[in-house]
């Protein structure tokens, strides 16, 4: 059994993330006076806290002496004194939290006592008071010009949503209590995050925009983990927290902070946009994360790997960081976080490149990372066994993804685009496919999904299965489909993987999942599940077996039912619903024509709980296939299709004859349209050109 993953440490938070706003003249008389040169010097208190001194607005006319009518001077002074006392108490609490976090932050990461606390990268990476640190990591972010532009009605409705502090605290605790299950690395400690609900609305306290973004992300996940909310409430709060985070992104993109906290925020917001099906925005944020990682030199992106180094080789000591030779990261700290960050970046880049039809942000061959020493990883383990399995399996899938990307890259260098694989490359591809299947088998991912008792782990295992099965399908798309490609055994394999995906989805539904439980999985579902649907529809339209075609049709109809149920509360899924509706309708009409003697018994399969591939499909397929020269019969043309269905086909440039005669190519065109459509929430923001 492979060793456990590294402990996901909580990074220390400096006081620079929370600033105390300067006091006005009523609290310090030196702050309101203008000197003889008409300049406004900083008062002593603001100078002490290193913040900008804000002056009261100028008063015009003579000021009346004496107390204001209807007010009590003694009461006003007393109230002001209590307010200042309350602020100082909160400041002391924050100082204590930060002090404790910094004092203990090095111990979970390293047993090497030679790393002095003053060199702790967790503190230095976040300290905004260090001018030298900021200047060395300053750079341009990929989201420059972002402006939040929600319509007035949406903004007004958001103002009416109020989250009581006690509810917010409960949701924060819910998320942090499940960190060991989720396997998340958060840069903000639980104690610090619990302070934010009480200081967020305080006019004298300014919280860093990045912390607020993470705070709303924590609230969203904690809310989704709460069992006492209705589906409509989860829908409302999820979109509300997403809009709030987008609103603060406008402040964040002005900071130009190239440090680890910004990297976490880029990860988090990319995931949030992805979960809300805003793939274009998620792609921008992924590019931002890659850029920050390069600037920080965390992943040795430009390291030269010698030719005799085998891929994924475990090294006891990582090589020196070539971009930042004198970086402030200790060896073990860099090891632990490098594998975590590399895992996220390489996985996301493959997803955008091979599933979502976007260009990659990673130059192949430059992002190889030596994994940490086995014994180091064992000593840093502090997560649950189910999450350990997910993390290790996901990491190995990332290694396979990188190998596939290198195979594809070498083929493109050898031949022009669209060139065919040679025999050696076909053998390499076959080994990668077997590696995916073997991984799922050896780690017993499907068995774990059946036995798991936690909804969180059920989601993680399902995502792992969806990702693995979609990898098999995307690998086989390395060259155009034909009568000789993929080979018969690979056609059977991709069909089995499509069934495996649907089976994982059924397990989630059997786990008493509802639409609200699926909200955080919409991105994974649409991205990884859509290629599996394409395989099923392609098989329905070409299979010589009525039973097998009807079985696949039953599965796609069941998926449509689930998506339709979810789309009742989320319009973002309407396009996916229409995609399923159109192809299911077309498939039913085709099967009626191809098997006129008896109607396909799809409904019988809908009632069946067994989604395993029928045994006869494992045999070599024989019998008539669709003749490419065959034309669509009149019965299909006269069959009534919904206007929206016809509009979808027309928008993609697909005729019914094209869909009938070239089903795989036509379905692939529909898939690309589905996964590259404009972001459903694009009306909430705009990217303005810089002046």
N, C-alpha and C positions, 0 to 999 in steps of 0.2 A: 504494500500500500504506500502511496506517495505521502510525503510529509505534509503536515498542516500548513495553511497559508500564514503569512506574517500577521502579527498583531496589528490591527488598524488603530493607530494611536490618535488621541485627541491633541491637537496642536494648541499650544499656549496662546492666549489672547492678550495683547498689550492694551494699556489704557488709552492708547491713541485711537482705538476703535470707538471710544465713547468720549466725546468732548463736552466739557461744561461750558455753556454759553456765557459770555462775559456779563458782569453785573452792570447795571446802569447807574446814573449819578445818585439815585436814591439809596443805593447800597455802598457807594464809594464816591465821595464828592469830587475826587480828582478826575473822574472819567467824563465829566460833562463840560469842563472848561476849555476854551480855546485860547492858546497863548498869544503873545503880542504879534507874532508873525502870521496869525490867522491859521495856524496848523493845529491838528488834533492829536496830541501825543497819547500814547497808551498809558492807562492807569497802572498802578503798582500791582493790583490783583491780576489783571489780564497779562501783564508782563511775567508774573510769577507762573501762570499756567500756560504761557506761550500760545495765547489765542488772540485773535483780532479784537480790538476794542471797539464796541458799537456805541455810538453816541445817540442820545435822545434827539428826536427831531426838533429843529429850532422853534422856539415860541415867538410869536409876533405880538406886539403891543405890550403894555405894561402888565406885570403880574400883580394881581391883587394880594395884599398881605392878609395874613390871618387864615384861619381854617376855611375850607370849602363848606358852604352851607349844607347842612344835612349830613355831615360826616363827623367822625370822631378821630382826632389826631392820635389819641392814645390807642384806639382800636386798630387804626391803620398800621402804626408802627409795630404793634404786637403781632398782627397778622403777617407782616413782612418778615419779622424776626423768626416766626415759626416756619415760614416758607424756606428761608435760608437754612434753618436748622435741618429741615427735612432733606434739602438738597445735599447738604454736607454728610448726612447720615447715609444717603444712597451712594455718594462718592466713596465713603469709607468702606461700604459693603463691596463695591466694585474693586477697590484696591485690595481688599482681603482675598477676593476670589482670584484675581490675577496673580497675586503673590503666591497663593497656594498652588495654582496651576503651573506657574513657572518653576517653582521649587521642586515639584514632583514630576515635571514633564519628561525629564531625561531618563528616569528609572524604568518605565515600561519599554523603552526602546532599546536600551543598550546596557550590557553588563560591563562595558569598557569604561572604567572610572577615569581614564586619561582624558576624556572629553570634558573640559571645564565648563561650568554653567554659563560663563560669560560668552562662550562660543556656541551656545545652544541655538541652532538654526531656527527652531520654532519661534523663538522670541524675535530674533533679528529679522526673520523673513517678514514679520508682520509689523515691525516697529516703524511707524511713519515719521517718528521724530529723528531718525537717522538720515540726514541729507545725502550722505555718501551712498547708503544702500539704495535710496530711491533713484539717484542719478544713474547708478550702474545698471539698473533694471528698467529704466524708462524706455518706452518704445511706443509704437503705434498699434492700436487694437483694431481688430477686424470689424468692429461694430460702430465705428465712428459715424456720427451723424444720426444716430438712433434717436427718434423722438416719439414719445407716447402720445397717441392721437385717438383715444377712444371718443366716441360721440357723446354729446352732453347727456343724453338719456342714460347711457351706460354709466357715466360718471355719477349722475344723480342717484341711480339705483345702488351704486357702491357706497355712497355716503350714508345710505339707510341701513347698511349691514353693520352691525355692532357685535364684536366678539368680546364678551366679558372677560376680564383678566383671569378669573378663576378657570374659565373654559379653555383659554389659550394655554394656561399653565398645564392643564390636564393633557392637552394634545401634545405639548412639548414633551412631557414626561412619557407619554405613550410611545412617541418616536424613539426617544433615547433608551427607553427600556427594551426596545426591540432592535437596537443597533447590532447586537451580537448575532441576531437572526438575519438581519438584512445585509450584514457585512459591509456597512457603510463606514467611510472615514470622514468624519466631520471636523472642520478646523476650529469649531467653537465648542467649549465645554458645556455640559448640561447646566452647571450652576450659573454660568454667565448667561446662557440663553434664557433661563428662568427669570432673570432680572429684566429682560427686555420688555415684556408686557407692561410693566409698571413704569418704565421710563420713556416708552416710545412716544407718548403724547405730551411729555413734559416740555414746556417751551424753553427751559434752561439747559436741556440735554440734547446734544446732537449725536446720533448714532451713525456710524459709517454705513454708507449705502450698501456695501457688500454684505455687511452683517444683517441688514434688514432683508435683503434678498434671500439669504440663507434662512432667516427666521420665518419668512412666509413659506419657503419650501418645507421647512420642518413642520409648520402648522398644517400644511396640506397633507403630508404623509401621515402625521399623527391623527388628523381628522379622518382620513380614509381607513385608518386602523381601528377607529372607534366603532363599536357595534350598535350604538344607540341612535344612529341617524338614518333618516329615510333616504331613498334614492334621490329625490328632488333636492333635499338639503345637501347631500354630498355633491351633486352637480353644481348647485349654486355656490357653495363655498370653494370648490375646486377652481372654478373659473374666476372667482373673486380673488383668491390668493395668487393666481397666475397673473391677473391684471395688475395687482399691487406690485408684484415682482417686476413686471415689465415697466411699470411707472418709475421704479427706482433704478432700472437699468439706464435710464437717461442720465442720472447723476453718476453712475458708475463709469460709463464710457468717457466721461470727462476727466477721470482721475489719472489715466495713463499709469496705473500701478502694476508693474510687471513683477509680481511676487506670488508666493504660493497661495495666499488667500484669494487673489484674483483668479488663479488657476482653478481652485475649488468652485468659485462662483461660475466660471465659464462651464465647467463640468455640469454643475447643478442646473443652470439655466438651459443648457443644451438638452439635458434630459427632460426638463419640464416642457420645453417647446416640442420635443419629440413625442412626449406622452400626450400632448394636446393636438398631435398630428400637424403641427406647423413645421414641416420638414425643412423648408427653405431657411427659416430663422434658426432652427437647430443646426443646420449645416454651417451657417455663418458663425454661430457660437462655437462649434467644433473647430472651425478654422482659427478662431480667437484662442481657444485652448492650446492648439498646436503651436501658435505663435508665442504664447507665454511660456510654454514648455521649452521652446528653442532658446528664448532669451534667458531663461533660468539655467539652461544646460542640465536639466535634471536627468534626461534620458540618454545622454551621450549620443545625440542624434547624428553627429558627423564623425563618429569614431570609425577608424579604419579597422575592419575585421580581417585578420589574416585568412588566407585561403584554406589553411589546414584546420581552422576552427570549425567544428561541427555545429550546426544550428541548434540552439537551445542548450548548449553545453553549460553545465553548472560550474561556475568559477568560484573558488574560495575567496578571492579578492577581486573586486571590479577594477578595471583599468582606470587610469587617471582621466578626469573629465577634460576633454580636449578644448571645449569652448570656454570653460571657466576653470583653469588649472588650480587656482587658489580659492575655490569655492568654500563657503562657510559650513557646508554640510559634513557631518561626521560620516565615516565609512558605513556604519551600520544603518544610520538614518537614511543615507542615500540608497542603500540596498533595499530597505523596506519600502520606501515610498516610490522608488524607481519602478519596481515590479507592479505596484498598484496603479500608478499613473500610466505606465506603458500599456498595461492590460486594457485600460479604458480607451486610450487613444487609438491603439491598433485595431481594437474591436469596432469602435465607432467609424474609423476611416474605412475599414472593409465594408461596413454596412452601407455607408454613403456611396462608395465606389461600385459595389457589386449588387446591391439590392435597390438602392434609391436613385440610380442613374445620375449621380453627381461625380464630378472629378475628385480624385483623392487629394488630400492635403499633405500626405506623407510621401516623400521621395523614396521609392523602393531601394533597399540595400543600404540605407543610412540609419535605419531605426532599430538595428539589432541591439538587444540589451542582454547582458549576461545575468542570469538569474542569481539570487542570493544563495549563499552557502546553505546546505540542507540543515546543518545544526543551528545556524542562526534563525532559520525559519521556524524550527521546532520550538526554540526558546521564546519566540515572539507570538506563539499561538494563544488566542484567547477568545475564540468564537465557537459557536455550536457546531456539532458534528455535521448536521444537514447543510449548514452554510459552508462548512469546510469542503464538503463534496462538491457543492455548486461552484465554489471559487476555483478549486483545482481543475475540475472538468472544463470550466469556462476558459481558464488560462491555457489549457492544452488545445482547445478549439482555436484560440487566438494564434497559437504557434502553427497550427495547420493552415489557418487563413493566410498567414504570412508566407508560408511555403507555396501556397497556391498562387499568391500574387507574384512571387518571384518566378514561378513557372510561366505564368502568363506574360510577365515582362520579358523573359528570355525568348519566348516565342515571337513576341512583337519585334524584338531586335533582329531575330533570325529571318523573319518573313514579313511581308507587308500585312497590313491590318486585314483580319479575316482569313489568314493562312491556316492551313490544316496542321494538326499535330503530327509529328513523326512517331515512329513506333516507341522510341525511348520516352518521349513525352507522354504518350498514352499510358505506358507502364507507370510512370511517375504519378499521373493523375489517378490511376486505379489504386495505387497505394494510399493516396490521400483519402480517397473515398472509403477504402477499407479502414483507414485510421479513424474516421468519424464513427462508423458503425461499431468498431471495436471499442472505442471510448465509451459510447453509450451502454454497451454490453458489460464491459469490465467494471464500470462504476455503478452499474445497476440503476441507471437513472429512472427508467420506467417503473421498476419495482419500487423504488423509493417514492415515486409520485403516488403509487397506489397505497403505500403504507403510511405516508406522512400524515401528521395530525394537525399541522399548522397551515393556515391559509397562506401565510407569507412564503413558507417553503414550497407549498404547492405551486405558487406563482413562479418562484425561482426555477423549479424543475421544469415547469411547462415552457418557460421562456428558453431554457437550455435546449429542450427538445425541438421547439420551433426553429431556433437558430441553427441547430445541427442539421435538421432535415432541409432547411432552405439552403444551407451550404452545399449539400449534395446536389440539389437542383441547379444552383448557380454554377457549380463546377462543371456540370455537364453542358452548360451553355457556352463553354469556351470556344466552340466552333458551331457553325450553323447546323441545324437539325436536318437530317436526310434519312434515306432508307437504310443507310449503313451507320448512321450516328444518331444517338448513342447505340452501343451494341445491345443485343437482346437482354443480356444479364443486367446491364445498367438501366435499361428501360424498366425492368422489373424492380430494380433497386429504388429508383426515384418514385415509382408508384407505391412501393411499401412505405417509403418515407412520408409521402403525402398522407397515407392512412395513419401513420404514427402521429402526425401533427393533429389530425382531427380527434384521434383517441385521447391525446393530452388535453384538448379543449373539452372533451366530454367529461374527463376526470374533474376538471375545474367546476363544471356545472353540477356534477354529482356531489361536489364538495360544498354545495349550498351557496355557490357564488351567484351574485346578482349583478345587475348593470353597474351599480356603484362600486362593487369589488373589482370590476374590470376597467375602471376609469384610468388607473395608472398603467394599464397594460395595452391601451389602444394603439400606441405607437408600435410596440412589438407585434401585436396581432396583425395590424395592417401591413407592416414591412415584411415579416417573416412568413405570415400565413398566406399572403397573396400568391407567391410562387407555387405553393402547394395546391392552391385552388386551380392555377393554370394547368398543372399536371393532370388533375382530376378531370377538368373540362376537356383537355386534349384527348384523354383516354375515352371519355364518354362519346366523343364525336368520331373516334376512329376504331374503337374496339369491335372485333367481330363477334364478341360474346354478348348476348342480350343480358344475361344475368350479371356479368361484371359491369356493364355499362349502367344498368339499373341500380346496382349497388353504389356506384360512385355518384350517380345522380341523387340518390337518397342522402348521401353525406353532404353534398353541396346545398341541397334544399334545407337540411338541418342547420347548416352554418348560416344560410340566409335568414332562417327563423331567429337565430340568436342575434345576428346583426340588426335585424329589424326591431327586435325588442330593445336593444341598446340605443338605436337611433331615435327612438321616441323622445328621449331626453337630450340627445346630443346630435345636432344637425351636421356635425363634422363627419358623421358616418353615412350620410345620405348617398354620397357618391359610391362608396363601397356596397351599400345596399342595392343601388341601381345596377352596378356591375354584376352582382350575383343574380339579381332578378332577370336581367337581360339574357345572360348566358344560360340560366336554368330554363327559362322559357324557350329559348332556341333549342336547347338540348332535348327537351320533351318533344318538341315538334319533329326533330330529326329522328328520334327513336321511334316515333309513331310511323314515320315513313319507312325506316329501314327494317322494322320488325312488325309488319302489318298484321301478321297472323295472330299475334297475341300481344296485348298491351304490356309494357314493362311493369313489373310489380315493384315499383319503387317504394310505395307506401309500406309494403311488408318489411323492407329494410329500414325504413324510418323507425319502426317499432323495435327493431333489433338493437341490442346493446353491444353486440360483438362487432367491432370495426376492424378486426384483423383481415388481412388480405385473403380472399378465398384461395384454397389450395390449388385449384385448377389454373390460377393465374401464374403460378410459379413454373408451370410447364411451358415449353417453347410454344409461342403463339403461332397458330396456323389459321387458315381460313381467309376469306376475302377481306382485303383492306379497301379503304375508300379510293376509288379510281381518281387520280388527279384531273383527268379529262371529263369526269362526270359533272353534269350541270345540275343546278338546283331545280327541283321539280316545282310545278305550278302550285301544289298544295302548300308549300312553304311560303310562297310569295303571297298567296291569298289569306294566309293565316293572320289573324289580327294581332298586331304588336302595339304595345303602348307607345304614345307619342314620345315620352321620355326615353324609352328604349331605342326607338329609331333615331332620336336626336343624339344619343350617346354614340351609336355606331357611326352616324354621319360626322360627328365631331372628330372622331378618330380616323376618318377616311376609310371605313370598312363597310363593304356591302355584304348582304347576306350570302351571296354566292362566294365571296372571298372567305367568309367565315366557314362556309360549308366545305369548300374545296381545299383550303389551307388553314385548318383549324389552329394548329400550333402557332403559326406566324401571326394570325389575327388575334388570338388570345394574348400573345406576348405584346402586341401593340396596345391592346386594351389595358394590360397590366402597367405598361410604361405610362400611359395616360393617367391611370389611377394614382401612381406613386410620384408623379411629377406635377400634379395639379397645384394651383396656387394655394398658399396657406389659408385655411378657413378663417383664421382670426387676423388676417393681414390688415383689416380696417383699423386695428388698434394701434398701429405704429407706422412710421414712415422713416426712410433713411434720406436725410437732407444732404445735399452736396456741401462740402466744406468751403467756406469763403476765404 
